[in-house]
Amino acid sequence: MQPLAYLAVRAMLGWIQFIERSERAFLSSALLQVACGAVHSWAVVYSLFVAVHTRAMRYDGYHEGYVEHLPSTVAASETLAVASSWIWVLAGFTTAAVRILDDDVAILPSGMEDLKGNPITRLIRSPVFTTALGHLHSVSCVGLFTSILSLCISMAFMKGAVTACELCLALVSIVFALPHAVLAIGRLSEGAENVLAQLLPDQFVEAAASEAAALGPQLCIILALADTPGHAYLWQNLVYFGVSAAFLSSVVACARNPPKSGGTALPPEVPETMVCFIVDGITTFVIILSYPQLNTWLFWLCAVVLAGVAFGIATMPPFREFYNEWLEPLLVTRGDTFKRLKGEGRQMVRKGSWAAILVCAVTALWDIMLHPVPQAALGSPFEYNPPLPNLLMLRWQPSSEGGANQHLATAAEVLGVDASTLQLEETFNEHRLMLFRYTGTPKPDEAPVLMSWQAAMMAPSGKLASVADSSFPAALNSTMCSQLQDKFEVSSSNVEKQEARAAYVAACGWWKNRLLSWESVGRKAQ
């Protein structure tokens, strides 16, 4: 749910800015960019974790032991990212508490005692305390940037083939994180800030960080999840390479020619705001489609509440004033329009980047919704289609009673389909595993059976909870089977992991034999 919460807060703040664009705008300062950059960096770190886990599962199959193929740097990056996030939370809540406790600053003193204040007031007003809070935000941003760099390096040296999405994700992540890290490092010490000011032009880093934060985190999430189907056509890869190049060009163009004067509070342009709203929405649907367990009544209830709040902000002035007062330290009176700097070339590059990101988002959404599987992925060059796609699996617990047919009836009950539409393909009693598939007609208004079964196996309930081994994958993946070896060495001493991996390899061996038999039929037919 965390990426969805990030997107919801981001969309709501963008909506408030859009409604108030004629009078107010969010403050433009290096400290605010660093503080917000830590949140954006967390979303990028999330997308990189998705990518490295997807690579490991693509290499060795969806089973509990796949994490053994993750480099040790991944765990270290996770620890660093979590620690940096907690530092940011501590600094953020402390800053909010300081503003609440220091509300009496605006009240004129009535005597000498009011000027002195109590010990807590003197502490929170001290320059040392304020500087320490700023440094905490900088440390969290630097830590998250280090996590991003570490995960990109880990992904480069992991086993398995590198995909186009992974290359593009690494490029976009580094392009996003680099200006934020430079900003954070500059705020850690006055000496570092002076050195950076001499090396880089005025507003170079701030403009690059602002442009990268507008659509960079959403693009990273989209690229990470676009890789989950396990395939991509040539034109899709060209789209992904194109959008990463366009994003890089946009950030560089804004760094060389900033869109506005330094420190000026100006709202984003209307086209940019609309693109951000659309991409936020598509990213949300991509996450929901990739993780069906998130598609619950709670999600839709939160979506309705969010839409209601947005409607109230747009149509009810008192409601809008409440949020304006709450955001008053950050949502200030906007600057003059003439402080928005001209640059036709820069604007052309930015608009091209917005268009490319929209195309990439729609492409990823289309791919995840339809899950098209090329014929080559099945290993057969003939027109005969082996009846092997969407093979579902159920590995029952040692304590479960009943045979494969009884377990098949349980699966039909969970899926809400007739038991006759589930066909048992093979049973491996020694591994407590059965393979089956759905032979009924898919309904366009319902989720695919494959996705429903995967969602059910992630959190089994009722009769299924007492039967199924939820740690075992719910479906057989042909791409992973083609990369698995018949003879393998198990590095883990955990007996359960050994048995689970042996069961998956047995299923893959059966799949390969069926595939070879269909190829033989194809040759005879020719």
C-alpha positions in Angstrom: 0.0 0.0 0.0 3.0 2.4 0.5 3.4 3.4 -3.2 -0.4 4.0 -3.4 -0.2 6.3 -0.3 2.7 8.2 -1.9 0.8 8.6 -5.1 -2.4 9.7 -3.3 -0.6 12.4 -1.2 1.2 13.5 -4.3 -2.0 13.8 -6.3 -3.8 15.7 -3.5 -1.0 18.2 -3.1 -0.9 18.7 -6.8 -4.7 19.3 -6.9 -4.5 21.9 -4.1 -1.7 23.7 -6.0 -3.8 23.5 -9.2 -6.8 25.0 -7.6 -4.8 27.8 -5.9 -2.4 28.4 -8.9 -3.7 32.0 -9.4 -2.8 33.1 -5.9 -0.5 30.6 -4.2 2.4 28.3 -4.9 4.6 25.9 -2.9 7.7 27.4 -1.5 10.9 27.0 -3.6 13.9 26.3 -1.4 16.8 23.8 -1.3 15.8 22.5 2.1 12.2 21.8 1.0 13.6 20.0 -2.2 15.9 17.9 0.0 13.1 17.0 2.4 10.7 16.1 -0.4 13.5 14.4 -2.4 13.8 11.8 0.4 10.2 10.8 -0.1 10.6 10.7 -3.9 13.8 8.7 -3.5 11.9 6.2 -1.3 9.6 5.5 -4.3 12.6 5.0 -6.6 14.2 2.6 -4.0 10.9 0.6 -4.0 10.9 0.3 -7.8 14.5 -1.0 -7.7 13.7 -3.6 -5.1 10.9 -4.8 -7.3 13.4 -5.0 -10.2 16.0 -7.0 -8.3 13.5 -9.5 -6.9 11.9 -9.9 -10.3 15.4 -10.7 -11.8 16.0 -13.3 -9.1 12.6 -14.9 -9.6 13.0 -14.8 -13.4 16.3 -16.6 -13.1 15.4 -19.4 -10.6 11.6 -19.5 -10.4 8.9 -18.3 -8.1 9.7 -20.2 -4.9 10.7 -19.4 -1.4 14.4 -20.0 -2.0 14.8 -17.5 -4.9 16.2 -14.9 -2.5 19.4 -16.9 -2.3 20.2 -15.4 -5.7 20.1 -11.8 -4.3 23.5 -10.3 -3.7 24.4 -9.4 -0.1 24.4 -5.7 -1.1 20.6 -5.9 -1.5 20.0 -6.6 2.2 22.5 -3.9 3.1 20.7 -1.4 0.8 17.3 -2.4 2.4 18.7 -1.7 5.9 20.2 1.7 4.7 16.9 2.7 3.0 14.8 1.8 6.1 17.1 3.6 8.4 17.1 6.7 6.1 13.4 6.6 5.9 13.1 6.6 9.7 15.5 9.5 10.0 13.3 11.4 7.6 10.2 10.5 9.6 11.9 11.7 12.8 13.0 14.9 11.2 9.6 15.6 9.6 7.5 15.0 12.7 9.9 17.0 14.8 9.6 19.9 12.4 5.8 19.7 12.5 5.8 19.6 16.3 8.2 22.6 16.4 5.7 24.6 14.3 2.8 23.6 16.6 4.7 24.5 19.8 6.0 27.7 18.4 2.7 29.2 17.3 3.1 32.0 19.8 5.9 33.5 17.7 3.3 35.5 15.8 1.9 37.0 19.1 3.5 40.2 20.2 5.2 40.0 23.6 3.6 41.8 26.5 6.6 41.7 28.9 10.2 40.7 29.4 9.1 37.2 30.4 7.5 36.6 27.0 10.8 37.5 25.3 12.7 35.0 27.4 10.3 32.1 26.8 10.5 28.7 28.5 13.4 26.2 28.0 11.6 24.2 25.3 10.8 27.4 23.3 14.4 28.6 23.5 15.6 25.2 22.3 13.3 24.9 19.3 14.1 28.5 18.3 17.9 28.0 18.6 19.9 28.0 15.3 21.6 24.8 16.4 18.4 22.9 16.6 17.1 24.2 13.3 20.4 23.4 11.6 20.3 19.8 13.1 16.8 19.2 11.6 18.0 20.4 8.2 21.0 18.1 8.4 18.8 15.1 9.3 16.8 15.7 6.1 20.1 15.8 4.2 21.4 12.7 5.8 18.2 10.8 4.9 18.4 11.9 1.3 22.1 11.0 0.9 21.3 7.6 2.5 18.5 6.9 0.1 20.7 8.0 -2.9 23.3 5.6 -1.7 20.7 2.8 -1.6 19.7 3.7 -5.2 23.2 3.5 -6.4 23.9 0.2 -4.5 20.8 -1.4 -6.0 21.7 -0.4 -9.5 25.1 -1.9 -9.1 23.6 -5.1 -7.6 21.2 -5.4 -10.5 24.1 -5.1 -12.9 26.0 -8.0 -11.3 23.1 -10.4 -10.6 22.7 -13.7 -12.4 20.4 -13.8 -15.4 19.9 -11.7 -18.5 19.6 -7.9 -18.3 16.3 -6.6 -19.7 15.6 -3.3 -21.5 13.4 -2.2 -18.6 16.2 -2.8 -16.1 18.6 -0.7 -18.1 16.1 2.2 -18.4 15.2 1.9 -14.8 18.8 2.2 -13.7 19.4 5.2 -15.9 16.2 7.1 -14.8 17.0 6.3 -11.1 20.5 7.7 -11.3 19.4 10.8 -13.2 16.7 11.4 -10.6 18.9 10.8 -7.5 22.1 12.6 -8.6 20.8 16.2 -8.3 19.0 15.5 -5.0 22.2 13.9 -3.6 24.2 17.0 -4.6 21.7 19.3 -3.0 21.8 17.2 0.2 25.6 17.1 0.4 25.7 20.9 -0.2 23.5 21.4 2.9 25.6 19.3 5.2 28.4 21.8 5.4 28.9 25.4 4.3 32.3 24.5 2.7 30.7 21.9 0.5 28.0 24.3 -0.5 30.6 26.9 -1.5 32.5 24.4 -3.6 29.4 23.3 -5.4 28.5 27.0 -6.0 31.8 27.6 -7.7 31.7 24.4 -9.8 28.1 24.6 -11.0 26.1 27.5 -12.5 23.4 29.2 -10.4 20.2 27.2 -10.0 21.7 24.3 -11.9 21.1 21.6 -9.3 17.8 23.0 -8.0 16.3 23.1 -11.5 17.5 19.6 -12.3 16.1 18.2 -9.0 12.8 19.9 -9.5 12.4 18.5 -13.1 13.5 15.0 -12.0 11.0 14.9 -9.1 8.0 15.9 -11.3 7.7 12.5 -13.1 10.8 10.5 -12.2 9.5 8.4 -9.3 6.3 7.4 -11.2 8.4 6.5 -14.3 10.6 4.3 -12.1 7.6 2.4 -10.7 6.2 1.9 -14.2 9.5 0.6 -15.6 10.0 -1.8 -12.7 6.4 -3.3 -13.0 6.5 -3.3 -16.8 9.2 -6.0 -16.5 7.0 -8.4 -14.5 5.2 -10.1 -17.5 8.6 -11.6 -18.3 8.7 -10.5 -22.0 8.7 -7.4 -24.2 8.3 -6.9 -27.9 10.9 -4.9 -29.8 8.7 -1.9 -30.1 8.1 -1.9 -26.4 11.9 -1.9 -25.7 12.2 1.0 -28.1 9.5 2.9 -26.2 11.3 2.2 -22.9 14.7 3.3 -24.3 13.1 6.4 -25.8 11.4 7.5 -22.6 14.6 7.2 -20.6 16.5 9.3 -23.2 13.7 11.9 -23.2 13.7 12.1 -19.4 17.5 12.6 -19.3 17.3 15.3 -21.9 14.5 17.1 -20.0 16.5 17.2 -16.8 19.7 18.4 -18.5 17.7 21.0 -20.4 16.2 22.4 -17.2 19.6 22.3 -15.5 21.2 24.3 -18.3 18.3 26.8 -18.6 16.2 26.9 -15.4 12.4 27.5 -16.0 12.2 30.1 -13.3 14.3 32.5 -11.2 15.9 31.0 -8.1 13.7 31.0 -4.9 10.6 32.0 -6.8 7.3 30.3 -5.8 5.5 29.6 -9.0 3.0 26.9 -9.7 3.8 24.2 -12.4 2.4 24.9 -15.9 -1.1 23.5 -16.5 0.0 20.9 -19.1 2.7 19.6 -16.7 0.1 19.3 -14.0 -2.3 17.4 -16.2 0.4 15.0 -17.3 1.3 14.4 -13.7 -2.3 13.6 -12.8 -2.6 11.2 -15.7 0.7 9.4 -15.0 -0.2 9.2 -11.2 -3.5 7.5 -12.2 -1.9 5.1 -14.7 0.8 4.2 -12.1 -1.9 3.4 -9.6 -3.6 1.0 -12.0 -0.3 -0.6 -12.9 0.3 -1.3 -9.2 -3.2 -2.7 -8.7 -2.9 -5.0 -11.7 0.5 -6.2 -10.7 -0.6 -6.9 -7.1 -4.2 -8.1 -7.2 -4.3 -8.5 -3.4 -4.3 -4.7 -3.2 -7.6 -4.5 -5.2 -9.8 -4.6 -2.1 -12.8 -2.6 -0.8 -10.4 -0.6 1.4 -8.5 0.7 -1.7 -11.8 1.7 -3.4 -13.1 3.3 -0.2 -9.9 5.4 0.1 -10.2 6.3 -3.6 -13.8 7.5 -3.0 -12.7 9.5 0.1 -9.8 11.1 -1.9 -12.2 12.1 -4.7 -14.6 13.6 -2.2 -11.9 15.6 -0.6 -10.7 16.8 -4.0 -14.3 17.8 -4.9 -14.6 19.7 -1.6 -11.4 21.6 -2.1 -12.6 22.6 -5.6 -16.1 23.7 -4.7 -16.2 24.7 -1.0 -14.1 27.8 0.0 -14.2 27.0 3.8 -13.0 23.5 3.1 -10.2 24.9 0.9 -9.2 27.4 3.5 -8.7 24.7 6.1 -6.1 23.0 3.9 -4.5 26.3 3.0 -4.0 27.2 6.7 -2.6 23.7 7.3 -0.1 24.1 4.4 0.5 27.8 5.0 4.2 27.6 5.9 4.8 25.8 2.6 1.9 27.2 0.4 2.8 30.8 0.1 1.8 33.8 -2.1 3.0 33.1 -5.6 5.6 35.1 -7.4 5.1 37.3 -10.5 4.7 35.6 -13.8 7.6 37.5 -15.4 10.0 35.5 -13.1 9.2 32.4 -15.3 12.1 32.4 -17.6 11.8 31.9 -21.4 13.4 29.1 -23.3 11.7 27.7 -26.4 14.2 24.9 -26.8 13.9 23.8 -23.2 10.1 23.8 -23.3 10.1 21.7 -26.5 12.4 19.1 -24.8 10.1 19.1 -21.7 7.0 18.6 -23.8 8.6 15.8 -25.7 9.5 14.1 -22.4 5.9 14.5 -21.1 4.6 12.8 -24.3 7.2 10.0 -24.1 6.3 9.3 -20.5 2.6 9.1 -21.3 3.3 6.7 -24.2 5.5 4.6 -21.9 2.8 4.5 -19.1 0.1 3.5 -21.6 2.4 0.8 -23.1 3.1 -0.7 -19.7 -0.6 -0.7 -18.7 -1.5 -2.4 -21.9 1.1 -5.1 -21.5 0.2 -5.8 -17.9 -3.5 -6.0 -18.6 -3.3 -8.3 -21.6 -0.2 -10.4 -20.8 0.5 -11.4 -24.4 2.9 -14.4 -24.7 5.0 -14.6 -27.9 5.1 -18.0 -29.6 8.8 -18.1 -29.2 8.4 -18.1 -25.4 6.7 -21.5 -25.7 9.7 -22.9 -27.6 7.7 -24.1 -30.6 8.2 -22.7 -34.1 5.1 -24.4 -35.4 1.5 -23.3 -35.6 0.5 -25.8 -33.0 0.0 -24.2 -29.6 0.7 -26.6 -26.7 -2.0 -26.4 -24.1 0.5 -25.3 -21.5 0.0 -21.5 -20.8 -1.6 -20.5 -17.5 -0.7 -23.7 -15.8 -1.8 -23.4 -12.2 -0.2 -25.2 -9.3 -1.2 -26.3 -5.9 1.2 -27.9 -3.4 -0.6 -29.2 -0.4 0.6 -29.4 3.1 1.9 -32.7 4.6 -1.0 -32.7 7.1 -3.7 -32.2 4.4 -6.1 -35.1 3.7 -7.7 -36.1 0.5 -6.5 -36.7 -3.0 -5.9 -34.4 -6.0 -9.5 -34.5 -7.1 -10.6 -33.2 -3.8 -8.0 -30.5 -3.9 -9.2 -29.6 -7.4 -12.7 -29.1 -6.0 -11.4 -26.8 -3.3 -9.6 -24.8 -6.0 -12.8 -24.5 -8.0 -14.7 -23.3 -4.9 -12.1 -20.7 -4.2 -12.1 -19.4 -7.8 -15.9 -19.4 -8.0 -16.0 -21.6 -11.1 -17.5 -25.0 -11.9 -15.2 -27.9 -11.0 -15.7 -29.3 -14.5 -13.9 -26.3 -16.0 -10.6 -27.2 -14.1 -8.6 -29.9 -15.8 -6.0 -31.8 -13.9 -2.8 -32.0 -16.0 -0.4 -33.9 -13.7 0.0 -35.0 -10.1 3.4 -35.4 -8.3 2.4 -37.2 -5.1 6.1 -37.5 -4.0 6.2 -33.7 -4.1 2.7 -33.1 -2.9 2.1 -31.1 -6.1 -0.6 -31.0 -8.8 -0.8 -29.0 -12.1 -4.1 -27.9 -13.5 -5.6 -25.3 -15.8 -8.8 -23.5 -16.5 -10.7 -24.7 -19.6 -13.8 -22.4 -19.3 -14.5 -19.3 -21.3 -13.0 -16.2 -19.7 -15.5 -13.5 -18.8 -14.5 -9.9 -19.8 -16.0 -8.3 -16.7 -14.1 -10.5 -14.3 -10.4 -10.9 -13.4 -8.5 -13.7 -15.2 -8.5 -17.0 -13.4 -4.7 -16.9 -13.3 -4.6 -13.6 -11.4 -7.5 -14.7 -9.1 -5.6 -17.9 -8.2 -2.3 -16.0 -7.5 -4.2 -13.6 -5.3 -5.9 -16.4 -3.4 -2.6 -18.2 -2.9 -0.9 -15.1 -1.5 -3.3 -15.1 1.5 -5.3 -18.3 1.5 -8.3 -18.5 3.8 -11.0 -21.0 4.7 -10.6 -24.5 3.4 -7.7 -23.4 1.2 -5.6 -22.3 4.2 -5.7 -25.7 5.6 -4.7 -27.4 2.4 -2.3 -25.1 0.4 1.3 -24.4 1.0 1.2 -20.6 0.5 5.0 -20.2 0.1 4.9 -22.2 -3.1 4.2 -20.4 -6.4 0.7 -20.4 -7.7 1.5 -20.8 -11.4 4.2 -22.4 -13.6 6.3 -19.8 -15.5 7.6 -21.0 -18.8 10.4 -18.5 -19.0 11.8 -19.5 -15.6 11.5 -23.2 -16.5 13.5 -22.6 -19.6 16.4 -21.2 -17.5 16.3 -23.9 -14.8 18.7 -26.9 -15.0 17.5 -30.4 -14.5 20.4 -31.0 -12.1 20.9 -28.3 -9.5 22.7 -27.8 -6.3 20.8 -26.4 -3.3 22.9 -24.0 -1.3 20.4 -23.8 1.5 20.4 -26.3 4.4 16.6 -25.8 4.9 14.9 -29.1 4.1 11.6 -27.4 3.3 13.3 -25.1 0.7 15.0 -28.1 -0.8 11.7 -30.0 -1.1 9.9 -27.0 -2.6 12.6 -26.4 -5.2 12.6 -30.1 -6.1 8.9 -29.9 -6.7 9.2 -26.9 -8.9 12.0 -28.5 -11.0 9.8 -31.6 -11.3 7.0 -29.5 -12.7 9.4 -27.8 -15.1 10.7 -31.2 -16.3 7.2 -32.3 -17.0 6.5 -29.1 -18.9 9.7 -29.5 -21.0 8.7 -33.1 -21.9 5.2 -32.0 -23.0 6.8 -29.2 -25.0 9.1 -31.7 -26.8 6.1 -34.0 -27.5 4.2 -31.2 -29.2 7.2 -30.2 -31.3 7.4 -33.8 -32.4 3.7 -33.7 -33.4 4.4 -30.5 -35.3 7.2 -32.1 -37.3 5.2 -35.1 -38.2 2.3 -32.8 -39.4 4.7 -31.0 -41.7 
